[in-house]
Amino acid sequence: MKWEYLEAEGRPELEEDQFLTEDLLDLEVYTEDGQLLGTVDEVLNNPAHDILVVGELMIPVVKEFVLDVDLDEEKITVRLIPGMLPEPT
């Protein structure tokens, strides 16, 4: 399954797992164990896949990392791998 993010004028009919980029901005991003990482500041469009920018954290928009997008709850749940989060100082 591929996540799709669409840019469009007006509000198009969207299928499951499709979102407008603007819908993702400012959503809260949580790890699968409930840790709040911050909010989506930007969505970078790249040829391979888009990237969610959450503060200094960059999360590839692929199913392995983005587990759920709940627009009603204004929440994105992600799975991170070791090394993605900055080391605490």
SEGUNU-877684 format. One line per field, with one value per residue (C-alpha): z, x, y negated; residue number from 1; residue in three letters. Coordinates in steps of 0.05 Angstrom, whole numbers, plus 5000, padded with zeros to 4 digits. Each point is the difference from the previous one (the first is absolute). Example, Ala and Ser with C-alpha at 12.3 -4.5 7.8 and 13.67 -1.06 7.14 Angstrom:
<nodes>
pz: [5156 | 4987]
px: [5246 | 5027]
py: [5090 | 4931]
i: [1 | 2]
aa: [Ala | Ser]
</nodes>
This chain:
<nodes>
pz: [5000 | 4982 | 5038 | 4953 | 5013 | 4950 | 4985 | 4970 | 4996 | 5036 | 5039 | 4956 | 5017 | 5037 | 5008 | 5063 | 5012 | 4959 | 5032 | 4978 | 5021 | 5034 | 5043 | 5032 | 5021 | 5075 | 5016 | 5064 | 4989 | 5050 | 5004 | 5003 | 5075 | 5010 | 5003 | 4970 | 4950 | 4980 | 4943 | 4924 | 4979 | 4927 | 4949 | 4953 | 4932 | 4975 | 4940 | 5042 | 5055 | 5039 | 5067 | 5062 | 5034 | 5075 | 5032 | 4981 | 4989 | 4929 | 4991 | 4933 | 4980 | 4988 | 5035 | 5038 | 5038 | 4995 | 5033 | 5002 | 4980 | 5038 | 4974 | 5049 | 5060 | 4965 | 5015 | 4962 | 5031 | 4978 | 5012 | 5006 | 4994 | 5045 | 4982 | 4972 | 5064 | 5021 | 5059 | 5065 | 5026]
px: [5000 | 5026 | 4982 | 4978 | 5000 | 4964 | 5005 | 4935 | 4954 | 4935 | 4988 | 5005 | 4970 | 5054 | 5008 | 5024 | 5075 | 4997 | 5009 | 5010 | 5067 | 4967 | 4959 | 5064 | 5029 | 4995 | 4977 | 5030 | 5050 | 5006 | 5043 | 4963 | 5013 | 4966 | 5059 | 4983 | 5054 | 4969 | 4958 | 5010 | 5035 | 5008 | 4991 | 5060 | 4983 | 5055 | 5002 | 5005 | 4951 | 4977 | 5031 | 4964 | 5041 | 4986 | 5048 | 5069 | 4973 | 4988 | 4953 | 4994 | 4927 | 4999 | 4959 | 5061 | 5003 | 4931 | 4953 | 4936 | 4973 | 4937 | 4973 | 4942 | 5047 | 5052 | 5052 | 5053 | 5030 | 5070 | 5051 | 5072 | 5064 | 5061 | 5039 | 4941 | 4991 | 5055 | 5042 | 4980 | 5052]
py: [5000 | 4931 | 4937 | 4945 | 4926 | 4956 | 4926 | 4974 | 4940 | 5013 | 5064 | 5062 | 5068 | 5038 | 5075 | 5034 | 4985 | 4936 | 4932 | 4929 | 4974 | 4941 | 5048 | 5027 | 4933 | 4986 | 5071 | 5028 | 5057 | 5056 | 5062 | 5066 | 5002 | 4932 | 4952 | 4932 | 4979 | 4933 | 4976 | 5004 | 4936 | 5017 | 5056 | 5006 | 5029 | 5045 | 5047 | 5064 | 4981 | 4939 | 4982 | 4973 | 4946 | 4999 | 4950 | 5027 | 5070 | 5023 | 5060 | 5036 | 5006 | 5075 | 5054 | 5025 | 4933 | 4968 | 5049 | 4959 | 4932 | 4981 | 4934 | 5001 | 5005 | 4955 | 5052 | 5039 | 5063 | 5019 | 5055 | 4977 | 5039 | 4992 | 4938 | 4959 | 4960 | 4952 | 5023 | 4966 | 4951]
i: [1 | 2 | 3 | 4 | 5 | 6 | 7 | 8 | 9 | 10 | 11 | 12 | 13 | 14 | 15 | 16 | 17 | 18 | 19 | 20 | 21 | 22 | 23 | 24 | 25 | 26 | 27 | 28 | 29 | 30 | 31 | 32 | 33 | 34 | 35 | 36 | 37 | 38 | 39 | 40 | 41 | 42 | 43 | 44 | 45 | 46 | 47 | 48 | 49 | 50 | 51 | 52 | 53 | 54 | 55 | 56 | 57 | 58 | 59 | 60 | 61 | 62 | 63 | 64 | 65 | 66 | 67 | 68 | 69 | 70 | 71 | 72 | 73 | 74 | 75 | 76 | 77 | 78 | 79 | 80 | 81 | 82 | 83 | 84 | 85 | 86 | 87 | 88 | 89]
aa: [Met | Lys | Trp | Glu | Tyr | Leu | Glu | Ala | Glu | Gly | Arg | Pro | Glu | Leu | Glu | Glu | Asp | Gln | Phe | Leu | Thr | Glu | Asp | Leu | Leu | Asp | Leu | Glu | Val | Tyr | Thr | Glu | Asp | Gly | Gln | Leu | Leu | Gly | Thr | Val | Asp | Glu | Val | Leu | Asn | Asn | Pro | Ala | His | Asp | Ile | Leu | Val | Val | Gly | Glu | Leu | Met | Ile | Pro | Val | Val | Lys | Glu | Phe | Val | Leu | Asp | Val | Asp | Leu | Asp | Glu | Glu | Lys | Ile | Thr | Val | Arg | Leu | Ile | Pro | Gly | Met | Leu | Pro | Glu | Pro | Thr]
</nodes>
